[in-house]
Each structure stands twice: as structure tokens, then as C-alpha cells.
Amino acid sequence: MAQDLYQAPDYYHLDDLLTDEHKLIRDAAREWIKREVTPIIEDVAQKAEFPKQIIDGLAKIGAFGSFIPEEYGGSGLDHISYGIIMQEIERGDSGVRSTASVQSSLVMYPIWKFGSEEQKQKYLPKLATGELMGCFGLTEPNHGSNPGGMETKYKDMGDHYLLNGAKLWISNSPFADIAVVWAKNEKGRVHGLIVERGMKGFSTPETHHKWSLRTSATGELIFDNVKIPKENLLPGKSGLGAPLMCLDSARYGIAWGAIGAAMDCYDAALRYAKERTQFGKPIAAFQLQQKKLTEMITEITKAQFLTWRLGVLRDEGRATSAQISMAKRNNVEMALNIARESRQILGAMGITGDYSIMRHMMNLESVITYEGTHDIHLLITGMDITGIPAFV
Ligand SMILES: Cc1cc2nc3c(=O)[nH]c(=O)nc-3n(C[C@H](O)[C@H](O)[C@H](O)COP(=O)(O)OP(=O)(O)OC[C@H]3O[C@@H](n4cnc5c(N)ncnc54)[C@H](O)[C@@H]3O)c2cc1C
């Protein structure tokens, strides 16, 4: 990949709304992405490999459980800090951000919120350093947007549980040491269970040939009469509301992350438009290209403010699931549109790996689908404002 010349757009001086600590966290993450991720990301994406060598660095910039209290190995930071870290990582690559989101919001968060004290002590400090990596199993072959229909089940066998079923499209599954798995008990109630690699009957085959999120390993979770120790059940909360709370945390991070991808595409397109000459002028001199660039920075600026405000509400404990849905939906669509427009500004160069734009564009096709599809988020907002659910 060409040299990383990234300069983050901040058209309305959003920086003035950040604390000094936010800016320090942001600058450290930004610098680390430039130094450690940019030089390798194109190559690992082309090879469809997860870059395990960056796990340690991700842990050091606070990408694993920044909001988890320090007593459990986290950084004890606020939600705006978490969002900023996700934004900077996704500026580098959505696949890398996916790994960090899963570890933080979908593995550490449920153990912190619903786990026993022993589970928190056993897993959280090692997840914070990346010594243990985790995954989150909710989606099944027959149940994506409708996880409540899940077929994965466990039975109480007296001294242990017996888990059977399968999960599909699970980020980090091929290398995860532990999986937070959502399954129904004999009464049909959803509970979270911690499944550890090495348990007999548990396998994690990788899903190959993705054109999107190629730096994030995706796979299945297969449970064939897996004996789960009783102490591995998350005792703090049951019902579908438990995994949905985890999704709120992850979707919040995605809302920030998508802005990072959009900012990277816009920055590359603006620089290219000023340098590339056609008909004796830089292409940035043509009105059609200015329209594209103007609309991009307008949409990025709107998304930055929407998301910063969402962060304030989340820090105050007031952000609703529907508000998070709106930001995830808006920002991912915004980023995808900007990636597509930026790709066009670069002409043929836009399809090469010399620039990050095509990779962002393909990555965002997954981001617009996972953690609730674009359409499902629209229906969540629709239900919130009308009081009428249109998706059941
Ligand atoms: C790369 C990747 C990584 C992922 N990582 C994880 C992970 O770590 N853990 C995990 O549990 N899951 C993960 N997922 C799964 C993801 O969350 C699901 O793909 C998503 O929820 C959609 O489910 P589905 O693909 O089965 O689509 P479906 O639910 O089959 O939907 C197909 C289409 O129908 C539409 N649709 C469905 N229901 C309705 C309705 N009621 N009204 C209107 N339209 C509707 C959808 O919007 C969509 O456009 C991942 C997916 C991808 C692609």
C-alpha cells in the first residue's frame, strides 16, 4: 500500500468537545494504526488472513474492554473513549475493528455484566491483554435477524449441561479461546454459556472465500454433545435481552467505527482529486467532483456530531437501543456511500490495493449487514416512533 498520508477531517472543530484524555487516546490509537496496521493491512487482506501479530498492540491501545473497570484488567474509560478507539481502528480496517468490537462488546461486556465474580476474575484480565481471545455465538444457519428462533439448546444433566446446536457467521471463531454462546434451556429460556476451546464435541470450522472483512476470521461454532461445567453459565441475566444488551454496546462502537472508514476514504479522495490532472486541471477543479467531496464532508460532519452526542448520552446512561440503531444505520450507510463515491473519484486507481478505499467499500458491505441489518435497524426506529413493531 502507498504511504499513509491520512489527515483526519474535523470540519466543525469537534476536537473542542473532546477532553484532553480523549485526544491522547485518539492520538495514540491513530499513531499505532499508521505504524503497525497500515504497512501490513493490504497484504493480509489480499491473503485473507487475520493478522495475529497485532493482538498485543490492540491490547496496548485499549482496544480490548476499554470501558471494563481496571480491577478486571480493563482501562476504566468512558464510552466516548471506546468510540474513539473504534473509529481509529476502523480508519485502518473494519476487519481489525470487528475483532476488537467482538472482544470488547460481545465477550468482555457480557462476562462483566452477567458473569459471576469467579468468571470475571478468571477471564476478563486475560481478555484485556489478548492472552485469551473470544467470540460471540448468536446467529444460526436458520436464524439471523430473528435470533429468538434459535435452535441451539442445552440440557441440565445434574452435574453439568449438555450443549447441542450450531452457530454460523461467527467473527473470531477460528482462533478464539472461548466463545460466549447463547442457547435455550429445556424451558426455552435463552442463557449465555462460556464454551472453551478443547471441550470435547466443540469445533470451529472457518468460513472461506469472503470478499469482505478479509482480515477478520469468520467461522462456525458446532456443539455436538458438549459437556459444559455448570460454573460456565452466565448467572446474571437470561432472556434475549441479554445478548441484545451486548449488541447495543457493539452497535455503538460500529457507529463510531464507520466514521473512521468514511474519513479515510474522503481524505484519500480529496488528496487524489487535488493531485490528479485531466483536461489541464486538477479533477478537484470540476464541479461534479466538488459536489461529491462537499457532500462527503457534510455527511461525515453530521455523523460525527450524532455519534458524539450518542456517546454523551451513553456515558450518562441515557442512550436507548433505538438511538444506537439510528446511529449504526445512518453511519454505516453514510460510510458505504462515501466509499463508493471515493472509489469513483480515483478512477481506475480506486480499484487497486494501493489505496484503502476498495477494501473499506467491501468491508462495509458486511458492516451494513451484521449486528442487525440496515433494514432491521430502520424497523427498530420505526417501532420506537410509532409504537408498532413491523418486523414480526
Ligand atoms: C462477516 C460477518 C461477521 C459476523 N459476525 C457475527 C458474530 O460474531 N456473531 C454472530 O452471532 N453473528 C455474526 N454475524 C451474523 C450477522 O449478525 C447476521 O448475518 C445478520 O444478523 C443478518 O442475518 P442473516 O445473514 O441470516 O440475514 P437474514 O436474517 O436472513 O436477512 C436477509 C434479508 O432479509 C431482511 N429481513 C429479515 N427479516 C426481515 C423483516 N422482518 N422485515 C424486513 N426485512 C427483513 C434482512 O434485512 C436482510 O436484508 C456476522 C455476519 C457477517 C457477514
The ligand as an SDF file (V2000), in Angstrom:
LIG
                    3D

 53 58  0  0  0  0  0  0  0  0999 V2000
  -18.6540  -11.0590    8.3050 C   0  0  0  0  0  0  0  0  0  0  0  0
  -19.7500  -11.3190    9.2900 C   0  0  0  0  0  0  0  0  0  0  0  0
  -19.4420  -11.4750   10.6410 C   0  0  0  0  0  0  0  0  0  0  0  0
  -20.4510  -11.7650   11.5590 C   0  0  0  0  0  0  0  0  0  0  0  0
  -20.1160  -11.9530   12.8960 N   0  0  0  0  0  0  0  0  0  0  0  0
  -21.0780  -12.4200   13.7550 C   0  0  0  0  0  0  0  0  0  0  0  0
  -20.7250  -12.7900   15.1040 C   0  0  0  0  0  0  0  0  0  0  0  0
  -19.5720  -12.6240   15.5370 O   0  0  0  0  0  0  0  0  0  0  0  0
  -21.6770  -13.3370   15.9100 N   0  0  0  0  0  0  0  0  0  0  0  0
  -22.9670  -13.5270   15.4720 C   0  0  0  0  0  0  0  0  0  0  0  0
  -23.7730  -14.0420   16.2520 O   0  0  0  0  0  0  0  0  0  0  0  0
  -23.3430  -13.1610   14.2130 N   0  0  0  0  0  0  0  0  0  0  0  0
  -22.4240  -12.6350   13.3420 C   0  0  0  0  0  0  0  0  0  0  0  0
  -22.7710  -12.2900   12.0560 N   0  0  0  0  0  0  0  0  0  0  0  0
  -24.1290  -12.5680   11.6000 C   0  0  0  0  0  0  0  0  0  0  0  0
  -24.9670  -11.3140   11.3620 C   0  0  0  0  0  0  0  0  0  0  0  0
  -25.2860  -10.6920   12.5600 O   0  0  0  0  0  0  0  0  0  0  0  0
  -26.1870  -11.7500   10.5360 C   0  0  0  0  0  0  0  0  0  0  0  0
  -25.7060  -12.0200    9.2290 O   0  0  0  0  0  0  0  0  0  0  0  0
  -27.2790  -10.6970   10.4970 C   0  0  0  0  0  0  0  0  0  0  0  0
  -27.9280  -10.5990   11.7480 O   0  0  0  0  0  0  0  0  0  0  0  0
  -28.3500  -10.9960    9.4270 C   0  0  0  0  0  0  0  0  0  0  0  0
  -28.7500  -12.3100    9.4700 O   0  0  0  0  0  0  0  0  0  0  0  0
  -28.7960  -13.1810    8.1120 P   0  0  0  0  0  0  0  0  0  0  0  0
  -27.4920  -13.0160    7.4150 O   0  0  0  0  0  0  0  0  0  0  0  0
  -29.2200  -14.5500    8.4890 O   0  0  0  0  0  0  0  0  0  0  0  0
  -29.8870  -12.4780    7.2090 O   0  0  0  0  0  0  0  0  0  0  0  0
  -31.4850  -12.7130    7.2680 P   0  0  0  0  0  0  0  0  0  0  0  0
  -31.9670  -12.5370    8.6610 O   0  0  0  0  0  0  0  0  0  0  0  0
  -31.7910  -13.9780    6.5590 O   0  0  0  0  0  0  0  0  0  0  0  0
  -31.9820  -11.4790    6.3980 O   0  0  0  0  0  0  0  0  0  0  0  0
  -31.8830  -11.4560    4.9670 C   0  0  0  0  0  0  0  0  0  0  0  0
  -32.5250  -10.1520    4.4780 C   0  0  0  0  0  0  0  0  0  0  0  0
  -33.9060  -10.1290    4.8840 O   0  0  0  0  0  0  0  0  0  0  0  0
  -34.1820   -8.9240    5.6060 C   0  0  0  0  0  0  0  0  0  0  0  0
  -35.1610   -9.2110    6.6600 N   0  0  0  0  0  0  0  0  0  0  0  0
  -35.1320  -10.1950    7.6030 C   0  0  0  0  0  0  0  0  0  0  0  0
  -36.2000  -10.1190    8.3940 N   0  0  0  0  0  0  0  0  0  0  0  0
  -36.9230   -9.0600    7.9660 C   0  0  0  0  0  0  0  0  0  0  0  0
  -38.1320   -8.4340    8.4050 C   0  0  0  0  0  0  0  0  0  0  0  0
  -38.8120   -8.8800    9.4710 N   0  0  0  0  0  0  0  0  0  0  0  0
  -38.5880   -7.3580    7.7210 N   0  0  0  0  0  0  0  0  0  0  0  0
  -37.9000   -6.8580    6.6580 C   0  0  0  0  0  0  0  0  0  0  0  0
  -36.7660   -7.4050    6.1960 N   0  0  0  0  0  0  0  0  0  0  0  0
  -36.2770   -8.4800    6.8520 C   0  0  0  0  0  0  0  0  0  0  0  0
  -32.8260   -8.5050    6.2050 C   0  0  0  0  0  0  0  0  0  0  0  0
  -32.8110   -7.1100    6.4750 O   0  0  0  0  0  0  0  0  0  0  0  0
  -31.8750   -8.9100    5.1010 C   0  0  0  0  0  0  0  0  0  0  0  0
  -31.8040   -7.8870    4.1350 O   0  0  0  0  0  0  0  0  0  0  0  0
  -21.7920  -11.9020   11.1250 C   0  0  0  0  0  0  0  0  0  0  0  0
  -22.0890  -11.7040    9.7610 C   0  0  0  0  0  0  0  0  0  0  0  0
  -21.0890  -11.3970    8.8670 C   0  0  0  0  0  0  0  0  0  0  0  0
  -21.4290  -11.1830    7.4160 C   0  0  0  0  0  0  0  0  0  0  0  0
  1  2  1  0
  2  3  1  0
  2 52  2  0
  3  4  2  0
  4  5  1  0
  4 50  1  0
  5  6  2  0
  6  7  1  0
  6 13  1  0
  7  8  2  0
  7  9  1  0
  9 10  1  0
 10 11  2  0
 10 12  1  0
 12 13  2  0
 13 14  1  0
 14 15  1  0
 14 50  1  0
 15 16  1  0
 16 17  1  0
 16 18  1  0
 18 19  1  0
 18 20  1  0
 20 21  1  0
 20 22  1  0
 22 23  1  0
 23 24  1  0
 24 25  2  0
 24 26  1  0
 24 27  1  0
 27 28  1  0
 28 29  2  0
 28 30  1  0
 28 31  1  0
 31 32  1  0
 32 33  1  0
 33 34  1  0
 33 48  1  0
 34 35  1  0
 35 36  1  0
 35 46  1  0
 36 37  1  0
 36 45  1  0
 37 38  2  0
 38 39  1  0
 39 40  1  0
 39 45  2  0
 40 41  1  0
 40 42  2  0
 42 43  1  0
 43 44  2  0
 44 45  1  0
 46 47  1  0
 46 48  1  0
 48 49  1  0
 50 51  2  0
 51 52  1  0
 52 53  1  0
M  END
$$$$
